[in-house]
Amino acid sequence: MQETPIIQIIDLCRKIDEIACYVYTKLADLCNDPELSTFWRDMAKEEAMHVSFWKQAEQIKEFSGIPDIFDQPDEVILELRKALASSQDLLRTCEEGFNLSKAFVLAYRMEFYLLHPAFKMLFLLLRPMAGGESPEDEYESHIAKFIDTLFKHGGVTPELELLGETLQRLWKENKNLALQATRDDLTEVYNRRGFFAVSMQLAYLAQRNGFMIGVMMVDLDHFKSINDRFGHRAGDLLLRRVADLFSEALRTSDIVGRYGGEEFIVMLPQISHGATAIVAENLLKKLRANPPEGIPLTISIGVAEGILGRNVQEDYQYLIQKADKALYQAKSSGRDRVVEYMPDDHKPLKPLAGDS
């Protein structure tokens, strides 16, 4: 079975990090300065942690339903293969005529390859599969530590200073690119693409462990009339406040996305039976108690929950359909309420593989 592009990209990222780990270990062995030797070993340990992250992410090899998160995955694969080949060349020359200046140039090139945008994108989107932890959390300090040591032991020159600034700028630019590709600019929750890239991973993880998952479809009531009355700027502010409410009230493991317009989608990846509706009711109560900017605002929520069967992608999409139907019922029955999906006798949807 042919591997999906995302799996090929993860595999290449792991291999590049493995070479970085080996390169830094070699530099530690070859260096006579105890302080520098410790520094290189610390760098190697951090790269080893990144390798563990990739190995954990490779558990998704069996998953066919995770959407591509790269616009041009073939181009990304080609670029990473070139970076891998260049890293292997660095590995071969590691022991040839070793000196401190060469060590820093070699390490700089290694760090440059590790700053390919694919690394940052995957650090961000694979975080849920790694229990909420990601190399992203310490990568900025990893680069800063390298630059500080470079300046301290490599001798500060305009060229070295420029190289250091380039690494820092690359990391920040890649960080911004990843956020732009996966986050909604206005509300700062996941955009539709980012939501499905992350939540699909959690759906597979839930299926593997037999967890029940919940889905909520949320719509701001009478949003057009609010825009007409208070202006679009106030409407944008309300959308941000509702997104903030979700972030504050939900667990860090729960995933929130802007589905489109004034509609949000929430995935609860591990819940007990009936908990989705309780969580939704709590959101309604919080919003009623604290109307954003003093503007009266209510929301309607449709909820559905279930245990996914073998066809994870189809079953997950079915849960979303159920929640969307429940949202329609909530709005048609008066709004400002939570409705849990009840089957439509006239137009039954396909049952979940786990349903009786």
NULUMTI-70717 format. One record per residue: x, y, z of N, C-alpha, C in turn; residue in three letters. Coordinates in pm, whole numbers, padded with zeros to 5 digits, always signed. Example, Ala and Ser with C-alpha at 12.3 -4.5 7.8 and 13.67 -1.06 7.14 Angstrom:
REM residues 2
+01319-00569+00780+01230-00450+00780+01320-00330+00780ALA
+01285-00225+00708+01367-00106+00714+01290+00003+00787SER
//
This chain:
REM residues 356
+00084-00119+00000+00000+00000+00000+00089+00126+00000MET
+00060+00217-00092+00142+00337-00104+00118+00432+00013GLN
+00226+00486+00065+00214+00578+00178+00156+00711+00132GLU
+00076+00773+00218+00018+00903+00186+00128+01009+00194THR
+00108+01125+00128+00212+01230+00133+00249+01272+00273PRO
+00150+01285+00363+00183+01331+00498+00273+01232+00570ILE
+00253+01102+00546+00339+01001+00608+00480+01008+00552ILE
+00492+01031+00423+00625+01046+00363+00697+01169+00421GLN
+00623+01276+00443+00681+01398+00498+00726+01376+00642ILE
+00643+01310+00722+00680+01279+00860+00806+01192+00864ILE
+00812+01094+00775+00927+01003+00768+01055+01080+00736ASP
+01047+01173+00641+01164+01252+00604+01207+01344+00718LEU
+01110+01405+00787+01144+01491+00902+01215+01410+01010CYS
+01167+01290+01035+01232+01204+01136+01376+01172+01096ARG
+01397+01138+00970+01531+01101+00925+01629+01218+00934LYS
+01581+01339+00902+01667+01457+00913+01701+01483+01059ILE
+01603+01469+01148+01630+01489+01291+01724+01381+01345ASP
+01714+01259+01294+01806+01152+01337+01949+01186+01299GLU
+01967+01240+01179+02102+01280+01137+02153+01395+01224ILE
+02066+01491+01256+02105+01602+01342+02151+01550+01478ALA
+02078+01454+01531+02114+01394+01660+02253+01331+01653CYS
+02278+01259+01545+02407+01191+01529+02519+01294+01508TYR
+02493+01398+01428+02594+01501+01402+02636+01569+01531VAL
+02538+01608+01615+02570+01678+01739+02641+01585+01838TYR
+02606+01458+01836+02677+01362+01922+02823+01351+01879THR
+02847+01347+01747+02983+01340+01694+03063+01465+01730LYS
+02999+01582+01719+03068+01707+01754+03106+01708+01902LEU
+03019+01653+01985+03050+01644+02129+03171+01554+02153ALA
+03178+01443+02079+03290+01349+02094+03422+01410+02046ASP
+03415+01491+01941+03537+01545+01880+03588+01671+01950LEU
+03502+01735+02029+03536+01864+02091+03616+01844+02220CYS
+03722+01920+02235+03806+01910+02355+03760+02004+02467ASN
+03680+02103+02433+03631+02200+02531+03513+02139+02607ASP
+03525+02118+02740+03417+02053+02817+03283+02127+02807PRO
+03289+02261+02810+03164+02338+02802+03096+02319+02667GLU
+03176+02323+02560+03119+02304+02426+03071+02162+02407LEU
+03145+02067+02460+03105+01927+02448+02968+01904+02514SER
+02947+01966+02630+02817+01956+02698+02707+02020+02614THR
+02742+02134+02553+02644+02203+02468+02601+02114+02352PHE
+02698+02053+02283+02664+01967+02169+02581+01847+02214TRP
+02611+01792+02330+02532+01677+02380+02389+01721+02414ARG
+02374+01841+02468+02239+01892+02496+02160+01909+02366ASP
+02228+01958+02263+02162+01973+02133+02120+01836+02080MET
+02206+01737+02099+02175+01601+02052+02055+01544+02127ALA
+02047+01571+02258+01934+01522+02338+01803+01584+02290LYS
+01807+01712+02257+01686+01779+02209+01643+01721+02074GLU
+01740+01693+01988+01705+01631+01859+01650+01490+01880GLU
+01701+01419+01980+01650+01285+02010+01504+01292+02054ALA
+01470+01397+02127+01330+01416+02168+01242+01443+02046MET
+01294+01516+01950+01220+01541+01826+01197+01410+01750HIS
+01300+01326+01749+01287+01195+01682+01175+01113+01747VAL
+01168+01117+01879+01061+01045+01951+00924+01099+01912SER
+00917+01232+01895+00791+01294+01852+00749+01240+01716PHE
+00845+01232+01622+00812+01182+01487+00771+01036+01492TRP
+00838+00957+01575+00803+00815+01584+00661+00797+01638LYS
+00626+00882+01733+00489+00876+01786+00389+00918+01679GLN
+00426+01019+01601+00337+01066+01494+00320+00961+01385ALA
+00421+00877+01367+00414+00775+01263+00311+00666+01292GLU
+00250+00673+01408+00139+00582+01437+00023+00604+01342GLN
+00018+00720+01278-00094+00747+01188-00073+00686+01050ILE
+00028+00599+01035+00053+00538+00905-00068+00464+00850LYS
-00148+00407+00940-00263+00331+00895-00381+00420+00860GLU
-00370+00549+00885-00486+00636+00868-00490+00692+00727PHE
-00597+00666+00657-00612+00717+00521-00699+00841+00516SER
-00767+00874+00626-00866+00981+00622-00815+01118+00659GLY
-00689+01128+00703-00636+01259+00742-00612+01342+00618ILE
-00672+01458+00610-00659+01539+00488-00517+01593+00472PRO
-00477+01617+00346-00347+01677+00321-00345+01818+00379ASP
-00239+01851+00452-00232+01982+00515-00134+02072+00442ILE
-00078+02021+00332+00014+02099+00251-00048+02123+00114PHE
-00037+02247+00066-00095+02280-00064-00028+02203-00177ASP
+00104+02187-00166+00179+02116-00269+00269+02011-00203GLN
+00209+01900-00157+00286+01800-00083+00402+01740-00161PRO
+00386+01722-00293+00495+01664-00373+00618+01755-00372ASP
+00592+01886-00375+00703+01982-00370+00771+01978-00234GLU
+00692+01965-00127+00748+01956+00008+00835+01831+00021VAL
+00785+01720-00032+00861+01594-00026+00994+01608-00100ILE
+00990+01671-00217+01112+01691-00295+01213+01777-00219LEU
+01165+01884-00159+01253+01973-00082+01315+01901+00038GLU
+01234+01821+00107+01285+01749+00224+01384+01640+00184LEU
+01361+01578+00069+01457+01478+00021+01592+01541-00009ARG
+01589+01662-00065+01714+01734-00091+01782+01771+00040LYS
+01702+01815+00139+01757+01849+00270+01816+01725+00337ALA
+01751+01610+00320+01801+01485+00378+01934+01447+00313LEU
+01942+01459+00180+02067+01427+00110+02179+01520+00154ALA
+02148+01649+00170+02249+01745+00215+02292+01715+00359SER
+02197+01673+00443+02229+01636+00581+02320+01515+00585SER
+02295+01420+00497+02381+01300+00490+02522+01338+00447GLN
+02533+01438+00359+02666+01486+00319+02739+01548+00440ASP
+02663+01623+00521+02723+01680+00642+02774+01571+00734LEU
+02697+01466+00745+02733+01354+00832+02865+01291+00786LEU
+02881+01278+00656+03001+01215+00601+03127+01300+00623ARG
+03107+01433+00626+03224+01522+00640+03249+01564+00785THR
+03172+01508+00878+03177+01552+01017+03317+01539+01078CYS
+03387+01432+01043+03516+01405+01107+03634+01452+01021GLU
+03607+01505+00904+03715+01545+00814+03771+01681+00853GLU
+03894+01684+00900+03960+01810+00934+03881+01891+01036GLY
+03845+01827+01146+03760+01894+01245+03828+02016+01306PHE
+03755+02127+01313+03795+02245+01390+03668+02317+01432ASN
+03683+02412+01524+03567+02477+01584+03485+02555+01480LEU
+03555+02627+01393+03485+02706+01292+03402+02616+01201SER
+03461+02505+01161+03390+02411+01074+03270+02351+01147LYS
+03286+02323+01276+03178+02264+01354+03057+02356+01357ALA
+03079+02485+01377+02967+02580+01384+02900+02598+01247PHE
+02980+02601+01142+02921+02613+01007+02838+02489+00976VAL
+02891+02373+01012+02819+02248+00990+02688+02248+01069LEU
+02695+02289+01195+02575+02292+01280+02474+02395+01228ALA
+02524+02508+01178+02433+02608+01123+02357+02550+01005TYR
+02427+02480+00916+02360+02420+00800+02257+02318+00846ARG
+02291+02243+00949+02197+02143+01001+02071+02211+01054MET
+02088+02318+01129+01973+02390+01183+01890+02454+01070GLU
+01958+02496+00965+01887+02555+00851+01793+02451+00788PHE
+01839+02329+00771+01754+02223+00714+01636+02193+00808TYR
+01660+02202+00938+01555+02173+01036+01451+02284+01045LEU
+01475+02395+00977+01379+02505+00978+01292+02505+00853LEU
+01289+02395+00782+01195+02385+00669+01053+02403+00723HIS
+00967+02478+00653+00831+02505+00703+00751+02381+00740PRO
+00782+02267+00679+00707+02143+00710+00722+02105+00857ALA
+00839+02130+00915+00860+02096+01055+00764+02173+01145PHE
+00757+02304+01124+00671+02387+01208+00524+02350+01190LYS
+00483+02328+01064+00344+02292+01037+00306+02164+01111MET
+00392+02065+01107+00362+01938+01172+00375+01947+01323LEU
+00468+02027+01373+00476+02050+01518+00340+02099+01570PHE
+00280+02189+01493+00154+02249+01534+00038+02150+01524LEU
+00028+02080+01413-00090+01998+01388-00084+01858+01448LEU
+00035+01811+01479+00046+01677+01538+00050+01680+01690LEU
+00045+01799+01747+00050+01814+01893-00052+01725+01965ARG
-00180+01720+01920-00278+01637+01992-00239+01489+01999PRO
-00173+01439+01894-00133+01298+01893-00021+01271+01994MET
+00047+01376+02036+00159+01361+02129+00120+01403+02270ALA
-00008+01396+02299-00054+01428+02434-00044+01575+02469GLY
-00049+01661+02368-00046+01806+02393+00095+01864+02397GLY
+00198+01781+02381+00336+01830+02383+00391+01831+02241GLU
+00484+01921+02217+00540+01934+02083+00679+01995+02092SER
+00772+01958+02001+00903+02023+01998+00893+02174+01980PRO
+00779+02220+01928+00756+02363+01910+00773+02440+02040GLU
+00740+02374+02154+00742+02442+02283+00880+02492+02322ASP
+00984+02422+02278+01118+02462+02317+01209+02496+02199GLU
+01151+02501+02079+01235+02520+01961+01297+02659+01956TYR
+01222+02758+02001+01276+02894+02000+01398+02904+02092GLU
+01389+02841+02210+01504+02844+02302+01618+02759+02246SER
+01584+02653+02172+01685+02568+02107+01769+02653+02010HIS
+01703+02733+01929+01773+02818+01832+01851+02928+01904ILE
+01787+02988+02005+01853+03097+02080+01980+03046+02147ALA
+01973+02925+02203+02090+02867+02270+02203+02843+02170LYS
+02166+02795+02052+02267+02772+01948+02334+02903+01908PHE
+02255+03008+01888+02310+03137+01845+02399+03197+01954ILE
+02355+03188+02080+02436+03240+02191+02572+03171+02196ASP
+02571+03040+02179+02697+02963+02184+02783+02995+02062THR
+02717+03013+01947+02788+03050+01825+02864+03181+01845LEU
+02798+03282+01905+02861+03411+01927+02972+03402+02033PHE
+02949+03319+02133+03044+03310+02244+03173+03239+02205LYS
+03159+03131+02127+03276+03048+02097+03322+03057+01952HIS
+03234+03105+01863+03271+03108+01722+03339+03236+01679GLY
+03338+03335+01768+03396+03463+01729+03295+03546+01652GLY
+03255+03660+01708+03149+03739+01646+03203+03814+01524VAL
+03146+03785+01410+03177+03857+01287+03044+03902+01226THR
+03046+04000+01138+02920+04041+01073+02851+03924+01003PRO
+02933+03833+00944+02876+03719+00873+02804+03625+00970GLU
+02869+03596+01084+02807+03508+01183+02682+03572+01243LEU
+02689+03701+01266+02573+03772+01321+02455+03763+01225GLU
+02484+03777+01095+02380+03768+00993+02321+03628+00989LEU
+02407+03526+01001+02359+03388+01002+02263+03364+01120LEU
+02302+03415+01236+02217+03398+01353+02082+03466+01336GLY
+02085+03587+01284+01960+03660+01261+01873+03588+01158GLU
+01937+03525+01060+01863+03453+00957+01788+03334+01016THR
+01854+03261+01104+01788+03146+01168+01667+03190+01248LEU
+01684+03294+01327+01573+03343+01409+01457+03392+01323GLN
+01490+03463+01216+01385+03515+01128+01311+03401+01057ARG
+01386+03300+01014+01324+03185+00948+01224+03116+01039LEU
+01261+03097+01165+01170+03031+01259+01043+03113+01277TRP
+01057+03243+01294+00939+03328+01314+00851+03330+01189LYS
+00913+03336+01071+00835+03337+00948+00761+03205+00928GLU
+00827+03094+00956+00763+02963+00943+00649+02948+01043ASN
+00669+03006+01161+00564+03002+01263+00440+03078+01214LYS
+00462+03195+01157+00351+03274+01105+00282+03205+00988ASN
+00360+03142+00899+00302+03072+00785+00214+02956+00830LEU
+00260+02880+00930+00182+02768+00980+00052+02814+01042ALA
+00058+02924+01116-00063+02977+01179-00161+03029+01074LEU
-00109+03096+00973-00196+03148+00867-00266+03036+00793GLN
-00198+02922+00778-00256+02811+00702-00360+02734+00781ALA
-00355+02741+00914-00441+02654+00995-00534+02728+01090THR
-00512+02857+01109-00592+02934+01205-00678+03039+01134ARG
-00793+03065+01191-00880+03171+01143-00825+03305+01192ASP
-00802+03396+01102-00739+03525+01137-00820+03602+01240ASP
-00952+03600+01228-01036+03682+01314-01046+03625+01455LEU
-01080+03498+01466-01111+03439+01597-00992+03368+01661THR
-00890+03335+01579-00768+03266+01624-00793+03122+01666GLU
-00911+03067+01642-00930+02923+01656-00892+02860+01522VAL
-00897+02726+01513-00863+02661+01386-00959+02706+01276TYR
-00906+02722+01156-00995+02737+01042-01045+02597+01003ASN
-01129+02590+00904-01191+02461+00869-01086+02356+00833ARG
-00989+02396+00757-00884+02304+00715-00803+02254+00835ARG
-00762+02348+00921-00684+02310+01038-00764+02223+01133GLY
-00892+02254+01149-00977+02176+01239-00982+02030+01197PHE
-01006+02005+01069-01019+01866+01024-00884+01794+01022PHE
-00776+01868+00996-00644+01805+01000-00612+01754+01140ALA
-00650+01831+01243-00622+01792+01381-00726+01695+01435VAL
-00854+01725+01416-00958+01643+01477-00964+01504+01416SER
-00926+01490+01288-00927+01358+01228-00824+01266+01295MET
-00710+01324+01334-00611+01244+01407-00671+01193+01538GLN
-00741+01284+01608-00800+01246+01737-00913+01146+01719LEU
-00981+01153+01605-01088+01057+01578-01029+00916+01565ALA
-00917+00904+01495-00852+00774+01482-00801+00724+01617TYR
-00745+00815+01695-00695+00777+01827-00809+00731+01917LEU
-00923+00800+01910-01040+00761+01989-01092+00624+01947ALA
-01093+00600+01816-01141+00470+01766-01051+00357+01815GLN
-00921+00383+01811-00826+00279+01854-00844+00244+02001ARG
-00876+00345+02084-00889+00324+02228-01032+00298+02274ASN
-01127+00301+02180-01267+00278+02216-01331+00393+02290GLY
-01277+00516+02273-01334+00632+02342-01459+00681+02271PHE
-01553+00733+02349-01667+00803+02291-01623+00946+02261MET
-01666+00997+02145-01634+01135+02111-01763+01214+02093ILE
-01754+01343+02111-01869+01432+02094-01841+01539+01991GLY
-01946+01582+01922-01935+01690+01824-02043+01793+01855VAL
-02006+01920+01851-02102+02028+01867-02095+02120+01746MET
-02211+02151+01690-02221+02254+01587-02287+02375+01653MET
-02223+02490+01644-02267+02610+01717-02292+02723+01617VAL
-02404+02793+01634-02437+02905+01547-02482+03024+01630ASP
-02431+03142+01597-02474+03263+01667-02613+03304+01616LEU
-02707+03319+01707-02845+03348+01668-02860+03491+01617ASP
-02939+03505+01510-02974+03637+01455-02851+03725+01432HIS
-02745+03663+01383-02619+03735+01369-02629+03848+01265PHE
-02705+03825+01160-02721+03930+01058-02785+04056+01116LYS
-02887+04036+01199-02953+04152+01258-02861+04225+01355SER
-02772+04151+01421-02674+04214+01510-02578+04301+01427ILE
-02533+04246+01314-02447+04324+01225-02518+04449+01175ASN
-02645+04433+01138-02721+04547+01087-02740+04654+01194ASP
-02761+04610+01317-02792+04704+01426-02666+04769+01483ARG
-02563+04689+01505-02444+04739+01576-02323+04759+01484PHE
-02331+04710+01361-02219+04724+01268-02133+04599+01261GLY
-02064+04585+01149-01982+04465+01127-01864+04458+01224HIS
-01815+04572+01265-01703+04571+01361-01747+04507+01492ARG
-01868+04540+01536-01922+04478+01658-01945+04329+01635ALA
-01990+04294+01514-02010+04152+01482-01881+04074+01489GLY
-01773+04131+01436-01641+04066+01443-01598+04048+01588ASP
-01624+04151+01667-01586+04145+01809-01662+04033+01880LEU
-01788+04016+01848-01868+03910+01909-01814+03772+01871LEU
-01777+03757+01746-01720+03629+01702-01594+03597+01781LEU
-01510+03698+01803-01387+03677+01881-01419+03641+02025ARG
-01520+03709+02082-01555+03683+02222-01612+03543+02239ARG
-01692+03497+02144-01746+03361+02152-01633+03259+02140VAL
-01538+03284+02049-01423+03195+02037-01342+03193+02166ALA
-01327+03310+02230-01256+03316+02358-01331+03235+02465ASP
-01463+03243+02463-01544+03167+02558-01517+03018+02545LEU
-01511+02969+02421-01481+02828+02399-01344+02792+02456PHE
-01246+02876+02426-01109+02847+02471-01100+02842+02623SER
-01175+02929+02690-01172+02934+02837-01253+02821+02901GLU
-01365+02784+02840-01458+02690+02904-01429+02544+02870ALA
-01365+02518+02757-01341+02380+02715-01205+02332+02763LEU
-01185+02201+02757-01056+02143+02794-00952+02174+02686ARG
-00827+02169+02726-00721+02194+02628-00718+02085+02521THR
-00771+01968+02552-00774+01858+02455-00887+01872+02354SER
-00984+01959+02381-01097+01978+02290-01055+02069+02174ASP
-01111+02045+02057-01071+02116+01936-01185+02205+01889ILE
-01153+02332+01865-01253+02430+01821-01213+02485+01685VAL
-01311+02493+01594-01283+02550+01463-01395+02642+01419GLY
-01360+02739+01336-01463+02823+01273-01506+02752+01146ARG
-01631+02708+01143-01681+02626+01034-01716+02711+00913TYR
-01749+02837+00938-01784+02928+00830-01879+03034+00881GLY
-01856+03161+00841-01945+03268+00884-01952+03277+01036GLY
-02075+03266+01089-02097+03272+01234-02113+03134+01296GLU
-02064+03032+01229-02082+02895+01277-01947+02835+01321GLU
-01949+02766+01435-01830+02700+01489-01856+02550+01500PHE
-01748+02474+01505-01757+02331+01527-01661+02294+01640ILE
-01705+02203+01727-01624+02161+01842-01618+02009+01844VAL
-01499+01955+01866-01483+01811+01881-01429+01780+02019MET
-01500+01694+02093-01458+01650+02226-01405+01507+02210LEU
-01275+01487+02216-01217+01360+02175-01230+01243+02274PRO
-01268+01270+02397-01283+01162+02496-01381+01208+02602GLN
-01503+01153+02598-01608+01197+02690-01687+01076+02739ILE
-01766+01098+02842-01859+00995+02889-01995+01018+02824SER
-02079+00918+02825-02209+00927+02760-02292+01043+02820HIS
-02346+01126+02733-02429+01238+02777-02353+01364+02811GLY
-02220+01357+02813-02140+01472+02856-02141+01586+02755ALA
-02157+01554+02626-02151+01659+02524-02261+01762+02546THR
-02381+01716+02572-02494+01807+02595-02472+01891+02721ALA
-02413+01831+02824-02386+01905+02948-02285+02016+02923ILE
-02179+01984+02848-02079+02085+02814-02144+02199+02734VAL
-02230+02162+02639-02297+02263+02557-02387+02353+02641ALA
-02461+02295+02735-02549+02373+02823-02466+02470+02906GLU
-02350+02428+02952-02263+02517+03031-02216+02636+02948ASN
-02190+02613+02819-02149+02723+02731-02263+02824+02718LEU
-02385+02774+02701-02501+02864+02692-02515+02949+02818LEU
-02502+02886+02934-02517+02956+03061-02410+03064+03077LYS
-02286+03032+03041-02177+03129+03053-02202+03251+02963LYS
-02253+03225+02843-02278+03335+02751-02395+03421+02799LEU
-02498+03359+02851-02612+03435+02904-02570+03521+03022ARG
-02481+03467+03106-02440+03539+03227-02344+03654+03195ALA
-02272+03642+03084-02174+03745+03049-02186+03783+02902ASN
-02289+03859+02866-02306+03899+02726-02186+03982+02680PRO
-02119+03943+02573-01999+04016+02529-02031+04159+02489PRO
-01949+04250+02538-01963+04393+02508-02102+04446+02543GLU
-02174+04376+02631-02306+04419+02670-02412+04402+02563GLY
-02376+04336+02453-02472+04314+02344-02543+04181+02366ILE
-02675+04181+02375-02748+04056+02395-02716+03958+02282PRO
-02669+03841+02319-02632+03741+02219-02664+03603+02271LEU
-02724+03522+02188-02749+03382+02223-02691+03294+02114THR
-02672+03169+02147-02623+03073+02049-02711+02949+02052ILE
-02717+02881+01939-02785+02753+01930-02679+02645+01907SER
-02698+02532+01973-02599+02425+01963-02667+02292+01933ILE
-02615+02224+01833-02657+02087+01804-02546+01993+01845GLY
-02580+01885+01917-02476+01794+01965-02505+01651+01921VAL
-02399+01575+01907-02408+01432+01878-02285+01366+01936ALA
-02296+01241+01972-02181+01169+02027-02191+01021+01991GLU
-02081+00954+01997-02081+00812+01965-01941+00754+01966GLY
-01934+00623+01951-01807+00550+01941-01787+00514+01794ILE
-01672+00547+01740-01646+00526+01599-01614+00381+01569LEU
-01662+00334+01453-01632+00198+01411-01510+00193+01322GLY
-01500+00089+01239-01380+00069+01158-01360+00178+01054ARG
-01470+00224+00995-01459+00330+00895-01461+00465+00966ASN
-01345+00504+01018-01338+00621+01105-01382+00747+01034VAL
-01332+00768+00913-01363+00890+00842-01514+00902+00816GLN
-01575+00794+00770-01719+00797+00740-01801+00814+00867GLU
-01763+00744+00972-01837+00755+01098-01824+00894+01160ASP
-01706+00952+01150-01685+01085+01205-01768+01187+01128TYR
-01768+01177+00996-01850+01267+00916-01998+01249+00948GLN
-02038+01127+00977-02177+01102+01013-02214+01172+01145TYR
-02121+01169+01242-02146+01240+01368-02165+01389+01343LEU
-02084+01444+01253-02098+01586+01220-02235+01612+01156ILE
-02279+01521+01069-02413+01534+01010-02521+01534+01118GLN
-02506+01444+01214-02603+01437+01323-02608+01569+01402LYS
-02489+01621+01434-02483+01746+01510-02541+01862+01428ALA
-02516+01860+01298-02568+01966+01212-02722+01960+01204ASP
-02778+01839+01197-02924+01824+01198-02982+01872+01331LYS
-02910+01840+01441-02957+01885+01572-02952+02037+01583ALA
-02850+02099+01522-02843+02245+01521-02964+02303+01447LEU
-02999+02244+01336-03117+02290+01261-03242+02280+01348TYR
-03252+02170+01423-03367+02153+01513-03367+02260+01622GLN
-03248+02292+01674-03239+02394+01779-03283+02530+01727ALA
-03244+02563+01606-03279+02695+01551-03427+02700+01512LYS
-03479+02590+01458-03619+02591+01415-03716+02582+01532SER
-03667+02542+01649-03756+02529+01765-03742+02647+01863SER
-03677+02755+01820-03676+02874+01904-03540+02933+01934GLY
-03430+02865+01897-03293+02914+01920-03259+02921+02070ARG
-03136+02965+02099-03088+02979+02237-03110+02850+02316ASP
-03066+02740+02259-03086+02611+02326-02990+02507+02271ARG
-02982+02398+02344-02903+02282+02302-02999+02172+02261VAL
-02975+02112+02147-03056+01998+02102-02962+01884+02068VAL
-02989+01768+02126-02914+01648+02093-02984+01577+01979GLU
-02906+01525+01887-02964+01466+01767-03061+01353+01798TYR
-03178+01361+01734-03277+01254+01740-03304+01209+01596MET
-03306+01078+01570-03321+01031+01432-03449+01083+01367PRO
-03440+01112+01239-03554+01152+01157-03611+01025+01094ASP
-03730+00986+01135-03788+00861+01086-03806+00859+00935ASP
-03823+00977+00876-03849+00982+00734-03721+00979+00650HIS
-03614+01034+00708-03488+01038+00633-03375+00991+00723LYS
-03369+00863+00750-03264+00813+00841-03124+00827+00779PRO
-03031+00863+00862-02891+00866+00819-02829+00730+00841LEU
-02718+00705+00777-02647+00578+00796-02603+00569+00942LYS
-02630+00458+01012-02589+00446+01153-02439+00429+01167PRO
-02388+00471+01281-02249+00446+01313-02221+00297+01321LEU
-02098+00257+01288-02064+00116+01298-02075+00068+01442ALA
-02061+00162+01538-02071+00124+01679-02211+00128+01733GLY
-02309+00181+01654-02447+00190+01701-02512+00053+01700ASP
-02606+00033+01792-02679-00093+01792-02800-00081+01701SER
//
